[in-house]
Amino acid sequence: MSKRCAVAVVGGGSAGLAAALAAAAAGAVVGLFAPPAVQGPGADNRTAALFAGSIELLKNLSVWDRLQPVSAPISAIRIIDDSGSLLRAPEVLFPAAEVDRDVFGWNVPNAALVSALTEAVAASPRIVRIETRGIATVSTATEGVTLTSEEGETFDARLVAGADGRKSLCRTAAGIETQSWAYDQAALTTSFLHARPHHDVSTEFHRPAGPLTTVPLPGRASSLVWVERPAEAQRLAALDEAGFRAELEARLQGLLGTIGDIRRRSVFPLSGLSARTFGQNRVALVGEAAHVIPPIGAQGLNLGLRDGAALADCIADALAEGRDPGDATTLEAYTRLRRGDVASRIAAVDILNRSLISGILPVQFARGLGLVALKTVPALRRQAIREGLQPSPEIASLLAPGGLALLTQRARSPGSRSPARHSAA
């Protein structure tokens, strides 16, 4: 096995696996450094609501056919004001048909997503997966990057895609600073069966401690993200199944009828992080190495997948122009492509979350008026839907239908720009 590659991807989560496949699709030889995939009882029991652009990416990476049977469409989003504030806003329904879509996206089990991406990586002739306990050191230099594994092996690359999480070693090695913050909240996640059909509608209850969100799964089942104060989230997680079922039925106000079997519950503290730049010193940050966002509005993994797609375009441009894929031009282009999308999503989620937990009456009043406006002004509602789905005016090739051909053409044609980069994903 060669210990040299054009692109080294560090991290075996969904964002890292997708970034490796996207870089390979751009024409790069890729080394993927990750521990063995976790299967069985220890596997991630969460799901991810993926929007249309992310689904197109999975189609272009040839993994969607395997995922669709275990995923559920999201045809509408419902918001219910359960804040108890003086101005109780009306229920608001955002149907996908209102913006000429069949669905907003699909709710995909994380474990199935990782498994499908892992199989695609194994089948790619341009990717070598190096299973390791971890990367011990990342040494950047003018001419390249050297990675040393925990097992003591060394590898050289022109570009490192750091998809190694919020405590990223790659980010530290590149000297990239971050801004971070914490919320006095935690998210309880699980999935459950229920008596009434969800009709492919995702529902958000806006509550004083944060949103409680149900997202459709196949059949009469839904996934749950329940944001609470940390002590309350831990209390709920510690309840026996009957006790938790009673609490959940009360919070859902009969929306899904009687609650059936409930899967394993997990609790995650809420925090935020944003890198000052997304590429520097031959390192490009992907996923939670670049940005951490609360699980509100289904933005987190969609952002991470868009990272990989944007980086693939930058790599394709470098290869087409005969440049080093890890040079400053590539990394500056990547930062430019990702900065606006990431900043706008972080700001939107932060404002929504803080408006829910604020006890200040004018803030509560403004939030209530906003929901009333969304309910009563169709043009405003359609605009809000499009803003939530469309990341930016400049869309990466792999987020568009037929994007694999567009990316291949881009890698072969110096200075080419795909028409898809100026349309919605």
C-alpha positions as a Markdown table, in Angstrom:
| # | Residue | x | y | z |
|---|---|---|---|---|
| 1 | Met | 0.0 | 0.0 | 0.0 |
| 2 | Ser | 1.3 | 3.4 | -1.0 |
| 3 | Lys | 1.7 | 5.8 | 2.0 |
| 4 | Arg | 1.2 | 8.8 | -0.2 |
| 5 | Cys | -2.1 | 10.3 | -1.4 |
| 6 | Ala | -3.4 | 13.5 | -2.8 |
| 7 | Val | -6.1 | 13.9 | -0.1 |
| 8 | Ala | -6.1 | 12.4 | 3.4 |
| 9 | Val | -9.5 | 12.3 | 5.2 |
| 10 | Val | -9.3 | 12.0 | 9.0 |
| 11 | Gly | -12.6 | 10.7 | 10.5 |
| 12 | Gly | -15.0 | 7.9 | 9.8 |
| 13 | Gly | -18.4 | 9.6 | 10.6 |
| 14 | Ser | -21.0 | 10.4 | 7.9 |
| 15 | Ala | -19.4 | 13.7 | 7.0 |
| 16 | Gly | -15.9 | 12.2 | 6.7 |
| 17 | Leu | -17.0 | 9.2 | 4.6 |
| 18 | Ala | -19.0 | 11.5 | 2.3 |
| 19 | Ala | -16.0 | 13.9 | 2.0 |
| 20 | Ala | -13.8 | 10.9 | 1.0 |
| 21 | Leu | -16.2 | 9.8 | -1.6 |
| 22 | Ala | -16.7 | 13.3 | -3.0 |
| 23 | Ala | -12.9 | 13.9 | -3.2 |
| 24 | Ala | -12.5 | 10.6 | -5.0 |
| 25 | Ala | -15.3 | 11.6 | -7.4 |
| 26 | Ala | -13.4 | 14.8 | -8.1 |
| 27 | Gly | -10.5 | 12.6 | -9.3 |
| 28 | Ala | -8.2 | 12.6 | -6.2 |
| 29 | Val | -6.5 | 9.5 | -4.7 |
| 30 | Val | -7.8 | 9.4 | -1.2 |
| 31 | Gly | -6.6 | 7.9 | 2.1 |
| 32 | Leu | -9.3 | 7.6 | 4.7 |
| 33 | Phe | -8.1 | 7.3 | 8.3 |
| 34 | Ala | -10.8 | 6.0 | 10.7 |
| 35 | Pro | -11.4 | 3.4 | 13.4 |
| 36 | Pro | -13.4 | 0.3 | 12.5 |
| 37 | Ala | -17.1 | 1.1 | 12.1 |
| 38 | Val | -19.2 | 0.4 | 15.2 |
| 39 | Gln | -22.1 | -2.0 | 14.7 |
| 40 | Gly | -24.6 | -3.7 | 16.9 |
| 41 | Pro | -25.8 | -2.4 | 20.3 |
| 42 | Gly | -23.2 | 0.4 | 20.4 |
| 43 | Ala | -24.2 | 1.9 | 17.0 |
| 44 | Asp | -25.6 | 5.4 | 16.8 |
| 45 | Asn | -29.4 | 5.2 | 17.4 |
| 46 | Arg | -30.1 | 8.7 | 16.2 |
| 47 | Thr | -31.5 | 9.8 | 12.8 |
| 48 | Ala | -30.8 | 12.8 | 10.6 |
| 49 | Ala | -33.4 | 14.8 | 8.6 |
| 50 | Leu | -31.6 | 15.4 | 5.3 |
| 51 | Phe | -32.8 | 18.0 | 2.9 |
| 52 | Ala | -33.0 | 17.7 | -0.9 |
| 53 | Gly | -29.4 | 18.8 | -1.6 |
| 54 | Ser | -28.0 | 16.1 | 0.8 |
| 55 | Ile | -30.2 | 13.5 | -0.8 |
| 56 | Glu | -28.9 | 14.4 | -4.3 |
| 57 | Leu | -25.4 | 14.1 | -2.9 |
| 58 | Leu | -26.2 | 10.6 | -1.7 |
| 59 | Lys | -27.6 | 9.7 | -5.1 |
| 60 | Asn | -24.5 | 11.0 | -6.8 |
| 61 | Leu | -22.4 | 8.9 | -4.4 |
| 62 | Ser | -24.5 | 5.8 | -5.3 |
| 63 | Val | -25.7 | 5.1 | -1.8 |
| 64 | Trp | -29.3 | 6.4 | -1.8 |
| 65 | Asp | -30.9 | 3.3 | -3.2 |
| 66 | Arg | -29.8 | 1.4 | -0.1 |
| 67 | Leu | -31.0 | 4.1 | 2.3 |
| 68 | Gln | -34.4 | 4.9 | 0.9 |
| 69 | Pro | -36.2 | 1.8 | 2.1 |
| 70 | Val | -35.2 | 2.4 | 5.7 |
| 71 | Ser | -35.9 | 6.2 | 5.6 |
| 72 | Ala | -39.1 | 8.2 | 5.7 |
| 73 | Pro | -40.1 | 11.2 | 3.6 |
| 74 | Ile | -40.8 | 14.6 | 5.2 |
| 75 | Ser | -43.7 | 16.2 | 3.3 |
| 76 | Ala | -44.5 | 18.9 | 5.7 |
| 77 | Ile | -43.3 | 20.6 | 8.9 |
| 78 | Arg | -45.7 | 21.7 | 11.7 |
| 79 | Ile | -44.9 | 24.2 | 14.4 |
| 80 | Ile | -47.0 | 24.2 | 17.6 |
| 81 | Asp | -46.5 | 27.0 | 20.1 |
| 82 | Asp | -46.3 | 25.3 | 23.5 |
| 83 | Ser | -44.4 | 28.1 | 25.2 |
| 84 | Gly | -47.0 | 29.2 | 27.6 |
| 85 | Ser | -46.3 | 32.8 | 26.7 |
| 86 | Leu | -48.9 | 35.6 | 26.8 |
| 87 | Leu | -49.1 | 35.7 | 23.0 |
| 88 | Arg | -49.8 | 32.1 | 22.0 |
| 89 | Ala | -49.1 | 31.8 | 18.3 |
| 90 | Pro | -51.4 | 29.7 | 16.0 |
| 91 | Glu | -50.2 | 26.3 | 14.7 |
| 92 | Val | -48.3 | 26.7 | 11.5 |
| 93 | Leu | -47.9 | 24.1 | 8.8 |
| 94 | Phe | -45.3 | 24.3 | 6.1 |
| 95 | Pro | -46.2 | 21.8 | 3.2 |
| 96 | Ala | -43.5 | 20.9 | 0.7 |
| 97 | Ala | -46.0 | 21.3 | -2.1 |
| 98 | Glu | -46.2 | 25.1 | -1.3 |
| 99 | Val | -42.7 | 25.4 | -2.8 |
| 100 | Asp | -43.4 | 22.9 | -5.6 |
| 101 | Arg | -41.6 | 20.0 | -3.9 |
| 102 | Asp | -42.9 | 16.5 | -3.2 |
| 103 | Val | -40.9 | 16.4 | 0.0 |
| 104 | Phe | -38.5 | 18.6 | 2.0 |
| 105 | Gly | -36.2 | 15.7 | 2.5 |
| 106 | Trp | -35.9 | 12.3 | 4.3 |
| 107 | Asn | -35.3 | 11.1 | 7.8 |
| 108 | Val | -32.4 | 8.7 | 7.6 |
| 109 | Pro | -31.1 | 6.5 | 10.4 |
| 110 | Asn | -27.4 | 7.4 | 11.2 |
| 111 | Ala | -26.3 | 3.8 | 11.5 |
| 112 | Ala | -27.7 | 2.9 | 8.1 |
| 113 | Leu | -26.1 | 6.0 | 6.6 |
| 114 | Val | -22.7 | 5.2 | 7.9 |
| 115 | Ser | -23.0 | 1.6 | 6.8 |
| 116 | Ala | -24.0 | 2.6 | 3.3 |
| 117 | Leu | -21.2 | 5.2 | 3.0 |
| 118 | Thr | -18.7 | 2.6 | 4.3 |
| 119 | Glu | -19.7 | 0.1 | 1.6 |
| 120 | Ala | -19.3 | 2.8 | -1.0 |
| 121 | Val | -15.8 | 3.7 | 0.3 |
| 122 | Ala | -14.8 | 0.0 | 0.2 |
| 123 | Ala | -16.0 | -0.2 | -3.4 |
| 124 | Ser | -14.2 | 2.9 | -4.6 |
| 125 | Pro | -10.9 | 2.3 | -6.6 |
| 126 | Arg | -9.6 | 5.7 | -5.6 |
| 127 | Ile | -10.0 | 5.3 | -1.8 |
| 128 | Val | -7.8 | 3.3 | 0.6 |
| 129 | Arg | -9.2 | 3.0 | 4.1 |
| 130 | Ile | -6.6 | 2.8 | 6.8 |
| 131 | Glu | -8.2 | 1.5 | 10.0 |
| 132 | Thr | -6.4 | 3.0 | 13.0 |
| 133 | Arg | -7.1 | 3.7 | 16.6 |
| 134 | Gly | -6.5 | 7.3 | 15.7 |
| 135 | Ile | -4.1 | 9.9 | 14.3 |
| 136 | Ala | -1.5 | 10.9 | 16.8 |
| 137 | Thr | 0.1 | 13.8 | 15.0 |
| 138 | Val | -0.5 | 16.0 | 12.0 |
| 139 | Ser | 2.5 | 17.9 | 10.8 |
| 140 | Thr | 1.9 | 20.6 | 8.2 |
| 141 | Ala | 4.7 | 22.0 | 6.0 |
| 142 | Thr | 5.0 | 24.1 | 2.8 |
| 143 | Glu | 5.2 | 21.1 | 0.6 |
| 144 | Gly | 2.7 | 18.7 | 2.2 |
| 145 | Val | 1.3 | 17.1 | 5.4 |
| 146 | Thr | 2.6 | 14.1 | 7.3 |
| 147 | Leu | 0.2 | 12.1 | 9.5 |
| 148 | Thr | 1.4 | 9.6 | 12.1 |
| 149 | Ser | -1.1 | 7.0 | 13.3 |
| 150 | Glu | -1.4 | 5.7 | 16.9 |
| 151 | Glu | 0.2 | 2.5 | 15.6 |
| 152 | Gly | 3.3 | 4.5 | 14.6 |
| 153 | Glu | 2.9 | 4.5 | 10.8 |
| 154 | Thr | 3.4 | 7.7 | 8.8 |
| 155 | Phe | 1.6 | 8.9 | 5.7 |
| 156 | Asp | 2.0 | 11.9 | 3.4 |
| 157 | Ala | -0.7 | 13.9 | 1.7 |
| 158 | Arg | -1.1 | 17.2 | -0.2 |
| 159 | Leu | -4.4 | 18.1 | 1.5 |
| 160 | Val | -6.0 | 16.9 | 4.7 |
| 161 | Ala | -9.7 | 17.0 | 5.2 |
| 162 | Gly | -10.2 | 17.1 | 8.9 |
| 163 | Ala | -13.5 | 15.4 | 9.8 |
| 164 | Asp | -12.3 | 14.4 | 13.2 |
| 165 | Gly | -15.0 | 16.1 | 15.3 |
| 166 | Arg | -15.3 | 19.1 | 17.6 |
| 167 | Lys | -12.0 | 18.4 | 19.4 |
| 168 | Ser | -10.2 | 18.2 | 16.0 |
| 169 | Leu | -6.5 | 17.4 | 16.0 |
| 170 | Cys | -6.3 | 18.5 | 12.4 |
| 171 | Arg | -7.8 | 21.9 | 13.2 |
| 172 | Thr | -5.2 | 22.4 | 16.0 |
| 173 | Ala | -2.3 | 21.3 | 13.8 |
| 174 | Ala | -3.4 | 23.9 | 11.1 |
| 175 | Gly | -3.5 | 26.6 | 13.7 |
| 176 | Ile | -7.2 | 27.4 | 13.1 |
| 177 | Glu | -8.9 | 29.2 | 16.0 |
| 178 | Thr | -12.5 | 28.7 | 17.0 |
| 179 | Gln | -15.3 | 30.5 | 18.7 |
| 180 | Ser | -17.4 | 28.3 | 21.0 |
| 181 | Trp | -20.3 | 28.6 | 23.3 |
| 182 | Ala | -22.6 | 26.5 | 25.5 |
| 183 | Tyr | -26.3 | 26.3 | 26.2 |
| 184 | Asp | -27.9 | 25.4 | 29.5 |
| 185 | Gln | -29.7 | 22.7 | 27.6 |
| 186 | Ala | -29.4 | 19.0 | 26.6 |
| 187 | Ala | -31.1 | 17.0 | 23.9 |
| 188 | Leu | -32.7 | 13.6 | 24.7 |
| 189 | Thr | -32.9 | 11.5 | 21.5 |
| 190 | Thr | -34.7 | 8.2 | 20.9 |
| 191 | Ser | -37.3 | 6.7 | 18.5 |
| 192 | Phe | -40.7 | 5.2 | 19.3 |
| 193 | Leu | -43.8 | 3.5 | 17.9 |
| 194 | His | -47.2 | 5.2 | 18.0 |
| 195 | Ala | -50.8 | 4.4 | 17.3 |
| 196 | Arg | -51.7 | 7.3 | 15.0 |
| 197 | Pro | -50.1 | 7.9 | 11.6 |
| 198 | His | -47.7 | 10.8 | 11.3 |
| 199 | His | -48.7 | 11.4 | 7.6 |
| 200 | Asp | -45.0 | 12.2 | 6.8 |
| 201 | Val | -45.2 | 15.4 | 8.9 |
| 202 | Ser | -42.4 | 16.5 | 11.2 |
| 203 | Thr | -43.7 | 18.4 | 14.3 |
| 204 | Glu | -41.9 | 20.9 | 16.5 |
| 205 | Phe | -43.4 | 21.9 | 19.8 |
| 206 | His | -41.9 | 25.2 | 20.8 |
| 207 | Arg | -41.5 | 25.0 | 24.6 |
| 208 | Pro | -39.8 | 27.2 | 27.2 |
| 209 | Ala | -36.8 | 24.8 | 27.7 |
| 210 | Gly | -36.4 | 24.3 | 23.9 |
| 211 | Pro | -38.1 | 22.5 | 21.1 |
| 212 | Leu | -39.5 | 19.0 | 21.2 |
| 213 | Thr | -39.4 | 17.6 | 17.7 |
| 214 | Thr | -40.8 | 14.4 | 16.2 |
| 215 | Val | -39.6 | 13.3 | 12.8 |
| 216 | Pro | -41.3 | 10.6 | 10.7 |
| 217 | Leu | -39.8 | 7.1 | 10.4 |
| 218 | Pro | -41.2 | 4.3 | 8.2 |
| 219 | Gly | -44.6 | 3.0 | 9.4 |
| 220 | Arg | -46.1 | 4.3 | 12.6 |
| 221 | Ala | -42.8 | 5.3 | 14.1 |
| 222 | Ser | -41.0 | 8.5 | 14.7 |
| 223 | Ser | -37.6 | 9.7 | 16.0 |
| 224 | Leu | -37.5 | 12.2 | 18.8 |
| 225 | Val | -35.3 | 15.2 | 19.7 |
| 226 | Trp | -36.4 | 16.6 | 23.1 |
| 227 | Val | -34.5 | 19.6 | 24.3 |
| 228 | Glu | -34.7 | 20.3 | 28.0 |
| 229 | Arg | -32.6 | 21.8 | 30.8 |
| 230 | Pro | -29.8 | 19.3 | 31.5 |
| 231 | Ala | -31.1 | 18.0 | 34.9 |
| 232 | Glu | -34.6 | 17.4 | 33.4 |
| 233 | Ala | -33.2 | 15.6 | 30.4 |
| 234 | Gln | -31.2 | 13.3 | 32.7 |
| 235 | Arg | -34.3 | 12.7 | 34.8 |
| 236 | Leu | -36.3 | 11.8 | 31.7 |
| 237 | Ala | -33.6 | 9.5 | 30.5 |
| 238 | Ala | -33.5 | 7.7 | 33.8 |
| 239 | Leu | -37.2 | 6.9 | 33.9 |
| 240 | Asp | -38.4 | 3.4 | 33.3 |
| 241 | Glu | -40.2 | 2.9 | 29.9 |
| 242 | Ala | -43.7 | 3.2 | 31.4 |
| 243 | Gly | -42.8 | 6.5 | 33.2 |
| 244 | Phe | -41.1 | 7.9 | 30.1 |
| 245 | Arg | -44.0 | 6.9 | 27.9 |
| 246 | Ala | -46.4 | 8.8 | 30.2 |
| 247 | Glu | -44.3 | 11.9 | 30.1 |
| 248 | Leu | -44.0 | 11.8 | 26.3 |
| 249 | Glu | -47.7 | 11.2 | 25.7 |
| 250 | Ala | -48.4 | 14.2 | 27.9 |
| 251 | Arg | -46.0 | 16.4 | 26.0 |
| 252 | Leu | -47.3 | 15.3 | 22.6 |
| 253 | Gln | -50.9 | 16.2 | 23.6 |
| 254 | Gly | -52.3 | 13.2 | 21.8 |
| 255 | Leu | -50.7 | 14.1 | 18.5 |
| 256 | Leu | -49.6 | 10.6 | 17.7 |
| 257 | Gly | -51.9 | 8.7 | 19.9 |
| 258 | Thr | -50.8 | 6.0 | 22.3 |
| 259 | Ile | -47.0 | 5.5 | 22.5 |
| 260 | Gly | -45.7 | 2.0 | 22.0 |
| 261 | Asp | -42.2 | 0.6 | 22.2 |
| 262 | Ile | -39.4 | 3.1 | 22.9 |
| 263 | Arg | -35.8 | 2.5 | 21.8 |
| 264 | Arg | -32.7 | 3.3 | 23.8 |
| 265 | Arg | -32.5 | 6.9 | 25.0 |
| 266 | Ser | -29.4 | 9.1 | 24.8 |
| 267 | Val | -28.7 | 12.6 | 26.2 |
| 268 | Phe | -26.3 | 15.1 | 24.6 |
| 269 | Pro | -25.4 | 18.6 | 26.0 |
| 270 | Leu | -26.0 | 21.4 | 23.6 |
| 271 | Ser | -23.2 | 23.6 | 22.5 |
| 272 | Gly | -22.0 | 25.6 | 19.5 |
| 273 | Leu | -18.7 | 26.1 | 17.7 |
| 274 | Ser | -17.5 | 27.8 | 14.6 |
| 275 | Ala | -14.0 | 27.8 | 13.1 |
| 276 | Arg | -12.5 | 31.2 | 12.2 |
| 277 | Thr | -11.6 | 29.9 | 8.8 |
| 278 | Phe | -12.4 | 26.6 | 7.1 |
| 279 | Gly | -9.1 | 26.0 | 5.4 |
| 280 | Gln | -5.5 | 26.8 | 6.3 |
| 281 | Asn | -2.0 | 25.3 | 6.1 |
| 282 | Arg | -3.1 | 22.4 | 3.9 |
| 283 | Val | -6.0 | 21.5 | 6.2 |
| 284 | Ala | -9.7 | 21.8 | 5.2 |
| 285 | Leu | -12.2 | 21.4 | 8.0 |
| 286 | Val | -15.3 | 19.2 | 7.5 |
| 287 | Gly | -18.4 | 18.6 | 9.7 |
| 288 | Glu | -18.1 | 19.2 | 13.4 |
| 289 | Ala | -14.4 | 20.1 | 13.1 |
| 290 | Ala | -15.6 | 23.2 | 11.3 |
| 291 | His | -19.0 | 23.9 | 13.0 |
| 292 | Val | -21.1 | 22.5 | 15.8 |
| 293 | Ile | -24.8 | 23.4 | 15.9 |
| 294 | Pro | -27.7 | 22.4 | 18.2 |
| 295 | Pro | -30.0 | 19.7 | 16.8 |
| 296 | Ile | -32.7 | 22.3 | 16.0 |
| 297 | Gly | -33.9 | 22.8 | 12.4 |
| 298 | Ala | -32.1 | 19.8 | 11.1 |
| 299 | Gln | -29.0 | 21.8 | 10.0 |
| 300 | Gly | -26.0 | 20.0 | 11.5 |
| 301 | Leu | -25.3 | 17.0 | 9.2 |
| 302 | Asn | -26.7 | 18.8 | 6.2 |
| 303 | Leu | -24.0 | 21.4 | 6.7 |
| 304 | Gly | -21.3 | 18.7 | 7.0 |
| 305 | Leu | -22.4 | 17.0 | 3.8 |
| 306 | Arg | -22.3 | 20.3 | 2.0 |
| 307 | Asp | -18.8 | 20.8 | 3.3 |
| 308 | Gly | -17.6 | 17.7 | 1.5 |
| 309 | Ala | -19.5 | 18.6 | -1.7 |
| 310 | Ala | -17.9 | 22.1 | -1.8 |
| 311 | Leu | -14.4 | 20.7 | -1.1 |
| 312 | Ala | -14.8 | 18.3 | -4.0 |
| 313 | Asp | -15.5 | 21.3 | -6.3 |
| 314 | Cys | -12.3 | 23.0 | -5.0 |
| 315 | Ile | -10.3 | 19.9 | -5.5 |
| 316 | Ala | -11.7 | 19.4 | -9.0 |
| 317 | Asp | -10.7 | 23.0 | -9.9 |
| 318 | Ala | -7.2 | 22.4 | -8.6 |
| 319 | Leu | -6.7 | 19.2 | -10.6 |
| 320 | Ala | -8.1 | 20.8 | -13.8 |
| 321 | Glu | -5.7 | 23.7 | -13.5 |
| 322 | Gly | -2.8 | 21.5 | -12.6 |
| 323 | Arg | -2.4 | 23.0 | -9.2 |
| 324 | Asp | -1.6 | 21.4 | -5.8 |
| 325 | Pro | -5.0 | 20.5 | -4.2 |
| 326 | Gly | -3.7 | 21.6 | -0.8 |
| 327 | Asp | -2.5 | 25.0 | -1.9 |
| 328 | Ala | -3.7 | 28.3 | -0.5 |
| 329 | Thr | -5.9 | 29.0 | -3.6 |
| 330 | Thr | -7.9 | 25.8 | -2.9 |
| 331 | Leu | -8.3 | 26.5 | 0.8 |
| 332 | Glu | -9.3 | 30.1 | 0.3 |
| 333 | Ala | -11.9 | 29.1 | -2.3 |
| 334 | Tyr | -13.2 | 26.5 | 0.2 |
| 335 | Thr | -13.5 | 29.0 | 3.0 |
| 336 | Arg | -15.3 | 31.5 | 0.7 |
| 337 | Leu | -17.8 | 28.8 | -0.4 |
| 338 | Arg | -18.6 | 27.7 | 3.2 |
| 339 | Arg | -18.5 | 30.8 | 5.3 |
| 340 | Gly | -21.8 | 32.3 | 4.4 |
| 341 | Asp | -23.8 | 29.1 | 4.6 |
| 342 | Val | -22.4 | 28.1 | 7.9 |
| 343 | Ala | -22.7 | 31.5 | 9.5 |
| 344 | Ser | -26.3 | 32.0 | 8.4 |
| 345 | Arg | -27.4 | 28.5 | 9.7 |
| 346 | Ile | -25.6 | 29.1 | 13.1 |
| 347 | Ala | -27.2 | 32.5 | 13.5 |
| 348 | Ala | -30.7 | 31.3 | 12.6 |
| 349 | Val | -30.6 | 28.3 | 15.0 |
| 350 | Asp | -29.1 | 30.4 | 17.8 |
| 351 | Ile | -31.7 | 33.1 | 17.5 |
| 352 | Leu | -34.6 | 30.6 | 17.4 |
| 353 | Asn | -33.3 | 28.7 | 20.4 |
| 354 | Arg | -32.6 | 31.8 | 22.5 |
| 355 | Ser | -36.0 | 33.2 | 21.6 |
| 356 | Leu | -37.6 | 30.1 | 23.1 |
| 357 | Ile | -35.7 | 30.0 | 26.3 |
| 358 | Ser | -35.8 | 33.8 | 26.9 |
| 359 | Gly | -38.0 | 34.9 | 29.7 |
| 360 | Ile | -38.0 | 38.5 | 28.4 |
| 361 | Leu | -41.6 | 39.4 | 27.4 |
| 362 | Pro | -40.6 | 41.5 | 24.3 |
| 363 | Val | -38.6 | 38.6 | 22.9 |
| 364 | Gln | -41.5 | 36.2 | 23.5 |
| 365 | Phe | -43.9 | 38.7 | 21.9 |
| 366 | Ala | -41.6 | 39.1 | 18.8 |
| 367 | Arg | -41.4 | 35.3 | 18.4 |
| 368 | Gly | -45.1 | 35.0 | 18.6 |
| 369 | Leu | -45.7 | 37.8 | 16.1 |
| 370 | Gly | -43.2 | 36.0 | 13.7 |
| 371 | Leu | -45.2 | 32.8 | 13.9 |
| 372 | Val | -48.5 | 34.7 | 13.3 |
| 373 | Ala | -46.9 | 36.4 | 10.2 |
| 374 | Leu | -45.8 | 33.0 | 8.9 |
| 375 | Lys | -49.3 | 31.7 | 9.4 |
| 376 | Thr | -51.1 | 34.5 | 7.7 |
| 377 | Val | -48.7 | 35.7 | 4.9 |
| 378 | Pro | -48.2 | 33.0 | 2.3 |
| 379 | Ala | -45.4 | 34.8 | 0.5 |
| 380 | Leu | -43.4 | 35.2 | 3.7 |
| 381 | Arg | -44.0 | 31.5 | 4.6 |
| 382 | Arg | -42.7 | 30.4 | 1.1 |
| 383 | Gln | -39.7 | 32.6 | 1.5 |
| 384 | Ala | -39.0 | 31.1 | 5.0 |
| 385 | Ile | -39.2 | 27.6 | 3.5 |
| 386 | Arg | -36.8 | 28.4 | 0.7 |
| 387 | Glu | -34.3 | 30.0 | 3.0 |
| 388 | Gly | -34.3 | 27.0 | 5.3 |
| 389 | Leu | -33.7 | 24.6 | 2.5 |
| 390 | Gln | -31.4 | 26.5 | 0.1 |
| 391 | Pro | -27.9 | 26.9 | 1.6 |
| 392 | Ser | -26.7 | 29.7 | -0.7 |
| 393 | Pro | -26.9 | 31.0 | -4.3 |
| 394 | Glu | -23.7 | 29.0 | -5.1 |
| 395 | Ile | -24.4 | 25.3 | -5.0 |
| 396 | Ala | -21.8 | 22.6 | -5.2 |
| 397 | Ser | -21.9 | 20.2 | -8.2 |
| 398 | Leu | -22.7 | 17.0 | -6.2 |
| 399 | Leu | -25.8 | 18.7 | -4.5 |
| 400 | Ala | -27.5 | 18.9 | -7.9 |
| 401 | Pro | -29.2 | 16.2 | -10.0 |
| 402 | Gly | -26.6 | 14.7 | -12.3 |
| 403 | Gly | -23.9 | 16.3 | -10.2 |
| 404 | Leu | -21.4 | 13.4 | -10.7 |
| 405 | Ala | -21.1 | 14.2 | -14.4 |
| 406 | Leu | -20.9 | 17.9 | -13.6 |
| 407 | Leu | -18.1 | 17.3 | -11.2 |
| 408 | Thr | -16.2 | 15.1 | -13.6 |
| 409 | Gln | -16.5 | 17.7 | -16.3 |
| 410 | Arg | -15.3 | 20.3 | -13.9 |
| 411 | Ala | -12.2 | 18.3 | -13.0 |
| 412 | Arg | -11.3 | 18.0 | -16.7 |
| 413 | Ser | -12.0 | 21.6 | -17.8 |
| 414 | Pro | -9.8 | 24.4 | -16.4 |
| 415 | Gly | -11.9 | 27.3 | -15.2 |
| 416 | Ser | -15.2 | 25.6 | -15.7 |
| 417 | Arg | -18.2 | 26.4 | -13.5 |
| 418 | Ser | -21.2 | 24.1 | -13.3 |
| 419 | Pro | -24.6 | 25.7 | -14.1 |
| 420 | Ala | -25.9 | 23.9 | -10.9 |
| 421 | Arg | -23.8 | 26.3 | -8.8 |
| 422 | His | -26.4 | 29.0 | -9.5 |
| 423 | Ser | -29.5 | 27.0 | -8.7 |
| 424 | Ala | -31.1 | 25.5 | -5.6 |
| 425 | Ala | -30.0 | 22.1 | -4.4 |
